[in-house]
Amino acid sequence: MPMKPATGKVQEIKLAHSPDSDDAFMFYGLATQKVRTPGLKFSHVLADIETLNQAASQEIYDVTAFSFAAYPNIRDKYVLLDCGGSFGEGYGPIVVSSHPLKREDLAKCRVGVPGLHTSAFLTLRLYEPRVEPVPMAFDRILDAVKNAEVDAGLLIHEGQLMYSQMGMHRVVDLGQWWLEQTGLPLPLGGNGVRRVLGPEVGVQVAQAIRESVTFALEHREAAVNYAMQFARDMDSELADKFIGMYVNKWTLGYGERGRQAVREFLTRGVNAGLIPGPPEAEFLSEE
C-alpha cells in the first residue's frame, strides 16, 4: 500500500548499514531515490557491523543494521523490523585456517573474529566456547590467517567465497552446523528502528525497506552493477552469487520460520550464558 507521511513535513531518517555489496544491493532503490518515500528522506551512513553494533547501543541512528547477537543490549532502544535481515540457510560464517584443523583443535586456537558482538562470533562460541578471540576488522582476517597472526579466522561477507583462492582450509561452515542442530536458518543481521520515533514512522520505514529490496530484485542487473562499487576484489559473477546468498526471501520478510530462528538463536545464547536474557524478540507490528 502507498506510504503516507506521518506529518505534512518531510522527516529525515538516518539509515545506517554496512558498506557491502549485499546491503548496497538491498538499499539500491532508496539510495538512488528510485523508490519513493513520501514524508521521509533517508540519509545513508556506512560502517562495518561491529561499529554499528556499538553505535546502536548509543542510539545514534534512527534505523540501523545490527547483529542479532547484539539485540539483547539494544532492545530497549530499538524494535526489530521484519525485513531487511540477513539469514544463511545451510551456509553462513566460515572458520578457516592455513592448515587442516578439527573442531577440538579450535579450543586451543587464537581466532581472528569480526567483533565480539557479532552473530558470527556468538555462533562460533555456541559451536566451540573455548576459542581465544582476536577481534579485528573483518576484511583483515584472511590476511591475518595467511600471515600466521592468528591460528584461524572467522569469515563473514565476501571472504566466505574467497578463502579457497588463498589456499585456506575450511574448519566449519557455522550456518551448515546451525541448520543441522536446529533445522532453521541462521539469523545474522537484522534491522531496527528507534522506539522513540513511534510505530507510525516505524511502519513507513519498514515499507520503504521492503519496497527497496523488491525493487532491487526486480531490477537485478542494474542493482548488481550499483553494488559492484562496494564489492571488494570480486567480479560481477561472484558479487551476484554473494548477493543472492544474503538478499532473498528472508530479506523481504522473516515469516514465522525466520522469527522462530531469531528466538532460537537468542534462547541458545542466553542458555549458554553468552548474552543477557530474556530471549524474547519484539518485532514491529505493521498491521
URVENJO-V247065 format. One record per residue. RES is the residue in three letters. NEAR is the number of other ideal C-beta (glycine too) atoms within 10 Angstrom. Layout:
# URVENJO-V247065
RES/NEAR + RES/NEAR
This chain:
# URVENJO-V247065
MET/4 + PRO/6 + MET/18 + LYS/10 + PRO/15 + ALA/15 + THR/9 + GLY/6 + LYS/8 + VAL/12 + GLN/16 + GLU/11 + ILE/23 + LYS/14 + LEU/25 + ALA/21 + HIS/26 + SER/22 + PRO/15 + ASP/28 + SER/28 + ASP/25 + ASP/25 + ALA/26 + PHE/30 + MET/30 + PHE/27 + TYR/25 + GLY/25 + LEU/23 + ALA/18 + THR/13 + GLN/10 + LYS/16 + VAL/22 + ARG/12 + THR/22 + PRO/11 + GLY/18 + LEU/22 + LYS/10 + PHE/21 + SER/12 + HIS/15 + VAL/17 + LEU/16 + ALA/18 + ASP/18 + ILE/27 + GLU/23 + THR/15 + LEU/25 + ASN/25 + GLN/16 + ALA/17 + ALA/24 + SER/15 + GLN/9 + GLU/15 + ILE/15 + TYR/23 + ASP/24 + VAL/26 + THR/25 + ALA/26 + PHE/29 + SER/26 + PHE/26 + ALA/26 + ALA/27 + TYR/26 + PRO/20 + ASN/17 + ILE/20 + ARG/18 + ASP/9 + LYS/15 + TYR/28 + VAL/19 + LEU/22 + LEU/24 + ASP/21 + CYS/27 + GLY/29 + GLY/26 + SER/30 + PHE/26 + GLY/25 + GLU/19 + GLY/13 + TYR/18 + GLY/28 + PRO/27 + ILE/22 + VAL/31 + VAL/27 + SER/20 + SER/17 + HIS/10 + PRO/9 + LEU/19 + LYS/8 + ARG/12 + GLU/9 + ASP/15 + LEU/22 + ALA/11 + LYS/11 + CYS/21 + ARG/15 + VAL/24 + GLY/26 + VAL/28 + PRO/28 + GLY/25 + LEU/14 + HIS/24 + THR/27 + SER/30 + ALA/28 + PHE/25 + LEU/24 + THR/27 + LEU/23 + ARG/20 + LEU/18 + TYR/17 + GLU/17 + PRO/12 + ARG/10 + VAL/21 + GLU/13 + PRO/18 + VAL/18 + PRO/14 + MET/18 + ALA/13 + PHE/26 + ASP/17 + ARG/15 + ILE/26 + LEU/20 + ASP/13 + ALA/19 + VAL/26 + LYS/16 + ASN/10 + ALA/8 + GLU/15 + VAL/23 + ASP/21 + ALA/28 + GLY/31 + LEU/29 + LEU/29 + ILE/28 + HIS/26 + GLU/23 + GLY/23 + GLN/20 + LEU/16 + MET/17 + TYR/22 + SER/10 + GLN/10 + MET/13 + GLY/10 + MET/22 + HIS/15 + ARG/16 + VAL/23 + VAL/22 + ASP/20 + LEU/26 + GLY/23 + GLN/17 + TRP/19 + TRP/27 + LEU/19 + GLU/9 + GLN/13 + THR/14 + GLY/11 + LEU/18 + PRO/27 + LEU/28 + PRO/30 + LEU/26 + GLY/27 + GLY/27 + ASN/25 + GLY/27 + VAL/26 + ARG/22 + ARG/16 + VAL/10 + LEU/18 + GLY/11 + PRO/13 + GLU/13 + VAL/21 + GLY/22 + VAL/19 + GLN/23 + VAL/27 + ALA/24 + GLN/18 + ALA/26 + ILE/29 + ARG/19 + GLU/18 + SER/25 + VAL/25 + THR/15 + PHE/19 + ALA/26 + LEU/20 + GLU/10 + HIS/15 + ARG/15 + GLU/9 + ALA/14 + ALA/27 + VAL/21 + ASN/14 + TYR/20 + ALA/26 + MET/17 + GLN/9 + PHE/18 + ALA/22 + ARG/13 + ASP/10 + MET/18 + ASP/9 + SER/14 + GLU/9 + LEU/16 + ALA/25 + ASP/19 + LYS/12 + PHE/23 + ILE/25 + GLY/14 + MET/17 + TYR/24 + VAL/25 + ASN/16 + LYS/13 + TRP/22 + THR/24 + LEU/17 + GLY/17 + TYR/25 + GLY/12 + GLU/7 + ARG/13 + GLY/23 + ARG/16 + GLN/17 + ALA/25 + VAL/24 + ARG/15 + GLU/18 + PHE/27 + LEU/24 + THR/16 + ARG/18 + GLY/23 + VAL/16 + ASN/12 + ALA/12 + GLY/10 + LEU/15 + ILE/22 + PRO/12 + GLY/12 + PRO/10 + PRO/18 + GLU/12 + ALA/21 + GLU/12 + PHE/17 + LEU/19 + SER/11 + GLU/15 + GLU/3
